[in-house]
């Protein structure tokens, strides 16, 4: 992986023109492994951009099958894909997009996968799930394995984005920010609250963007910040995050 092939140089030529990426950054992308948990509204745009950008190895984890109601926002899938496994179908579509990369699919719940072993040598994990239990599970595994975590959420017209680098000292974690979601039994999801389709594209694309920056320009990454987005008002807000010294996950 010391050089790009002629085909890769043509494919990624617009990246190579950027001084922030250039050939050295593209080679970093080529040698990286990113694990995406969830191949739904967030995972679809994130995976599309990471595959197109030349991340050398992608792993997609999702146990679900494609339903008609998914097609409003899960942009990898088509009507004739209804009933098929999301992870497998997403893998096929991404491989068709970029034949130069490796893509693995796991059609299991993340809690039932060998997740800690899977991410042990990963460059980053993208949490594109939609429930508190999975988010807590992913967060704890990333803390224990010291793997950077890029997490996003979207409901109705509001989005959130956070990036944690657990290789750094005293980095907060998802549990520090949202310690009581399970106890509160919030229960809000797209099925019962609705979501604006393009909002998921925006938040998933921002996950991919931060992941690419993490690999190529880590000093530019939005570490330890909560970025919120109001799609109806086109308003972004950013908040600094600090670790909870009583957190049972990252300070336990």
Order of alpha helices (4+ residues) and beta strands (2+ residues): alpha-alpha-alpha-beta-alpha-beta-alpha-beta-alpha-beta-alpha-beta-beta-alpha-alpha-alpha-alpha-beta-beta
